[in-house]
């Protein structure tokens, strides 16, 4: 069973930055990888994806502020988050797309508050 371990979250003031990491227990070379967010009281939603070639796609409300990247050798996916807003608060997960693995990591909590 694949294991995903997200890290890098924390408490940050509005306008601040965080860099999230997701280490996967198996090779990710062949997969589109994505970050997802679950805000308090809401369902998990897609935030950003990176395909095998390195092309990226973003949800409109993070476009220009977040950058997804990958290091296949390290089996790691990153999410650089800049100009953070209170509405970015939530638990962040990574998984492959469009069909995620059935197992999910614990996520990493991002809280944007002054």
C-alpha positions in Angstrom: 0.0 0.0 0.0 1.4 3.4 -1.0 2.3 5.8 1.8 2.2 9.6 1.4 3.7 11.9 4.0 2.9 15.6 3.8 4.9 18.2 5.8 5.8 21.8 5.9 2.5 23.3 7.2 2.2 25.8 10.0 0.8 29.0 11.3 1.6 32.0 9.1 0.4 35.6 8.8 -1.5 36.8 5.8 0.9 37.6 3.0 3.4 35.0 4.3 4.8 31.9 2.6 5.1 28.2 3.2 6.6 25.3 1.3 4.9 22.0 1.6 6.5 18.6 0.8 4.9 15.3 0.1 7.1 12.2 0.1 5.6 9.1 -1.6 6.7 5.5 -0.9 6.8 4.5 -4.6 8.0 6.0 -7.8 5.9 8.9 -9.1 7.5 9.2 -12.5 4.5 7.9 -14.4 1.9 9.9 -12.5 0.2 13.2 -12.6 0.6 14.4 -9.0 -1.7 16.9 -7.3 -2.3 18.8 -4.1 -5.6 19.0 -2.5 -7.0 21.1 0.4 -9.7 20.5 2.9 -11.0 23.6 4.7 -12.7 23.3 8.0 -16.2 21.9 7.5 -15.8 21.4 3.8 -15.0 18.6 1.4 -11.5 18.0 0.1 -10.9 19.9 -3.2 -8.2 19.9 -5.8 -5.7 22.8 -5.7 -2.9 22.1 -8.3 -1.4 19.4 -10.5 1.8 18.7 -12.2 2.0 16.2 -15.1 4.9 14.0 -16.0 6.4 16.5 -18.4 6.4 19.2 -15.7 3.5 21.2 -17.0 1.3 22.6 -14.2 -2.4 23.4 -13.7 -3.9 25.5 -10.9 -7.2 26.2 -9.3 -8.1 29.8 -10.3 -7.9 31.1 -6.7 -4.3 30.0 -6.2 -3.0 30.9 -9.7 0.0 33.2 -9.5 0.5 32.5 -5.8 1.2 28.8 -5.6 3.8 26.8 -7.5 3.7 23.0 -7.7 6.9 21.1 -8.5 8.3 17.6 -8.4 11.5 15.7 -7.8 11.0 12.2 -9.2 14.3 11.0 -7.9 13.3 11.9 -4.4 9.7 10.7 -4.9 8.6 14.1 -3.7 6.1 16.7 -4.7 6.3 20.3 -3.5 3.8 23.2 -3.1 5.3 26.7 -2.7 2.6 28.9 -1.3 3.1 32.7 -1.4 0.9 35.6 -0.6 -1.1 33.4 1.7 -4.7 34.5 2.6 -6.9 33.4 5.5 -9.0 31.5 3.0 -6.0 29.3 2.2 -6.4 27.7 5.7 -6.9 24.0 5.6 -5.4 20.5 5.7 -3.3 19.9 2.6 -2.8 16.5 1.0 -1.1 15.2 -2.0 -2.0 12.2 -4.2 -1.9 11.2 -7.8 -4.5 12.3 -10.3 -7.0 11.9 -11.9 -7.6 8.7 -9.9 -6.0 9.0 -6.5 -4.5 6.1 -4.6 -7.1 4.8 -2.1 -4.8 5.6 0.8 -4.2 9.2 1.8 -1.6 10.7 4.0 -2.5 12.6 7.2 -2.1 15.9 5.5 -0.3 19.0 6.8 -2.2 21.8 8.4 -1.9 25.3 7.1 -3.3 28.1 9.1 -3.2 31.7 7.8 -4.1 34.1 10.6 -3.0 37.4 12.1 
